[in-house]
Amino acid sequence: MDDSSLPPGFRFHPTDEELVAYYLTRKVADSAFVAKAITVVDLNRCEPWDLP
């Protein structure tokens, strides 16, 4: 993820409706869909304190 594209102090706090309508629907429909504020992390490979 390119953090420089997000403004300083950016706070990601979507509503449930925004998550379903925007992110999840598009993620399922298009495997190439990328959301800058949401990253995919394999939780089994990271320690909690090492999460991005």
N, CA, C and O of each residue as an XYZ file, in Angstrom:
208
protein
N       0.834     -1.175      0.000
C       0.000      0.000      0.000
C       0.877      1.235      0.000
O       1.867      1.299      0.729
N       0.524      2.202     -0.803
C       1.283      3.440     -0.898
C       0.688      4.461      0.059
O      -0.277      5.145     -0.284
N       1.255      4.569      1.261
C       0.730      5.469      2.278
C       0.819      6.930      1.880
O       0.076      7.752      2.417
N       1.705      7.283      0.953
C       1.860      8.677      0.567
C       0.646      9.207     -0.188
O       0.506     10.422     -0.327
N      -0.237      8.339     -0.678
C      -1.413      8.797     -1.403
C      -2.554      9.195     -0.470
O      -3.526      9.807     -0.913
N      -2.450      8.863      0.790
C      -3.464      9.248      1.766
C      -2.993     10.488      2.512
O      -1.818     10.588      2.865
N      -3.900     11.438      2.757
C      -3.484     12.664      3.432
C      -3.134     12.399      4.894
O      -3.638     11.444      5.486
N      -2.278     13.231      5.481
C      -1.951     13.083      6.904
C      -3.229     13.181      7.740
O      -4.082     14.032      7.485
N      -3.351     12.320      8.721
C      -4.527     12.332      9.591
C      -5.726     11.610      9.019
O      -6.816     11.677      9.586
N      -5.545     10.911      7.892
C      -6.648     10.184      7.272
C      -7.203      9.175      8.259
O      -6.448      8.407      8.854
N      -8.521      9.169      8.438
C      -9.163      8.226      9.354
C     -10.164      7.402      8.562
O     -11.102      7.941      7.975
N      -9.959      6.106      8.548
C     -10.847      5.201      7.825
C     -11.894      4.693      8.797
O     -11.590      3.899      9.687
N     -13.128      5.151      8.628
C     -14.214      4.759      9.533
C     -15.517      4.640      8.728
O     -16.419      5.461      8.891
N     -15.620      3.619      7.859
C     -16.817      3.476      7.027
C     -17.987      2.905      7.816
O     -17.802      2.226      8.826
N     -19.190      3.191      7.337
C     -20.383      2.573      7.913
C     -20.496      1.156      7.352
O     -19.814      0.808      6.387
N     -21.352      0.347      7.955
C     -21.573     -1.009      7.446
C     -22.085     -0.965      6.007
O     -21.663     -1.759      5.167
N     -22.992     -0.036      5.730
C     -23.546      0.092      4.382
C     -22.457      0.456      3.370
O     -22.440     -0.077      2.261
N     -21.559      1.349      3.741
C     -20.468      1.731      2.847
C     -19.545      0.544      2.573
O     -19.095      0.358      1.442
N     -19.262     -0.252      3.593
C     -18.406     -1.423      3.391
C     -19.021     -2.409      2.415
O     -18.342     -2.902      1.514
N     -20.303     -2.699      2.590
C     -20.962     -3.669      1.721
C     -21.158     -3.101      0.320
O     -20.835     -3.758     -0.669
N     -21.685     -1.888      0.233
C     -22.021     -1.312     -1.069
C     -20.787     -0.983     -1.901
O     -20.792     -1.191     -3.114
N     -19.757     -0.486     -1.286
C     -18.597     -0.063     -2.062
C     -17.504     -1.130     -2.112
O     -17.167     -1.628     -3.186
N     -16.964     -1.473     -0.971
C     -15.783     -2.339     -0.954
C     -16.094     -3.804     -1.252
O     -15.558     -4.362     -2.210
N     -16.939     -4.427     -0.460
C     -17.144     -5.873     -0.584
C     -17.772     -6.272     -1.912
O     -17.361     -7.262     -2.519
N     -18.760     -5.515     -2.366
C     -19.406     -5.829     -3.637
C     -18.408     -5.762     -4.785
O     -18.379     -6.647     -5.641
N     -17.596     -4.722     -4.803
C     -16.606     -4.575     -5.878
C     -15.477     -5.588     -5.747
O     -14.950     -6.055     -6.757
N     -15.104     -5.930     -4.539
C     -14.039     -6.917     -4.324
C     -14.465     -8.287     -4.858
O     -13.663     -8.989     -5.474
N     -15.716     -8.666     -4.626
C     -16.228     -9.952     -5.103
C     -16.369     -9.941     -6.625
O     -16.068    -10.937     -7.283
N     -16.824     -8.825     -7.184
C     -17.079     -8.746     -8.620
C     -15.803     -8.651     -9.453
O     -15.781     -9.101    -10.599
N     -14.741     -8.072     -8.893
C     -13.523     -7.832     -9.668
C     -12.309     -8.147     -8.808
O     -12.007     -7.421     -7.861
N     -11.613     -9.228     -9.136
C     -10.467     -9.636     -8.322
C      -9.308     -8.648     -8.405
O      -8.410     -8.685     -7.564
N      -9.311     -7.767     -9.401
C      -8.249     -6.767     -9.534
C      -8.570     -5.487     -8.764
O      -7.758     -4.562     -8.738
N      -9.750     -5.425     -8.135
C     -10.153     -4.230     -7.387
C      -9.208     -3.997     -6.213
O      -8.889     -4.923     -5.466
N      -8.767     -2.757     -6.060
C      -7.860     -2.389     -4.977
C      -8.429     -1.187     -4.238
O      -8.791     -0.185     -4.854
N      -8.506     -1.291     -2.929
C      -8.911     -0.156     -2.098
C      -7.686      0.292     -1.326
O      -7.043     -0.522     -0.663
N      -7.354      1.564     -1.401
C      -6.133      2.056     -0.775
C      -6.198      2.017      0.749
O      -5.166      1.873      1.405
N      -7.384      2.144      1.315
C      -7.496      2.193      2.770
C      -7.591      0.811      3.406
O      -7.409      0.675      4.616
N      -7.872     -0.208      2.611
C      -8.021     -1.568      3.138
C      -6.956     -2.451      2.508
O      -6.867     -2.550      1.284
N      -6.157     -3.086      3.337
C      -5.162     -4.016      2.816
C      -5.539     -5.438      3.200
O      -6.276     -5.656      4.161
N      -5.040     -6.382      2.460
C      -5.263     -7.791      2.762
C      -4.035     -8.287      3.511
O      -2.910     -8.180      3.022
N      -4.265     -8.832      4.706
C      -3.168     -9.293      5.555
C      -3.435    -10.737      5.952
O      -4.537    -11.067      6.388
N      -2.442    -11.591      5.807
C      -2.546    -12.973      6.267
C      -2.246    -12.972      7.765
O      -1.085    -12.899      8.167
N      -3.286    -13.051      8.585
C      -3.126    -12.962     10.037
C      -2.367    -14.140     10.630
O      -1.871    -14.056     11.754
N      -2.273    -15.230      9.888
C      -1.534    -16.387     10.385
C      -0.026    -16.242     10.211
O       0.739    -17.025     10.775
N       0.404    -15.257      9.445
C       1.835    -15.069      9.195
C       2.417    -13.882      9.958
O       3.620    -13.634      9.883
N       1.586    -13.148     10.686
C       2.045    -11.936     11.381
C       1.754    -12.035     12.874
O       0.752    -12.613     13.294
N       2.630    -11.474     13.638
C       2.347    -11.291     15.053
C       1.501    -10.020     15.180
O       1.651     -9.111     14.364
N       0.622     -9.933     16.173
C      -0.252     -8.760     16.297
C       0.500     -7.434     16.291
O       0.017     -6.457     15.718
N       1.656     -7.382     16.908
C       2.399     -6.127     16.990
C       3.128     -5.798     15.690
O       3.672     -4.702     15.552
N       3.145     -6.734     14.731
C       3.795     -6.498     13.442
C       2.811     -6.167     12.323
O       3.219     -5.985     11.176
N       1.519     -6.087     12.642
C       0.528     -5.799     11.609
C       0.753     -4.409     11.032
O       1.117     -3.481     11.754
N       0.533     -4.268      9.714
C       0.732     -2.950      9.080
C      -0.343     -1.960      9.483
O      -0.323     -0.812      9.040
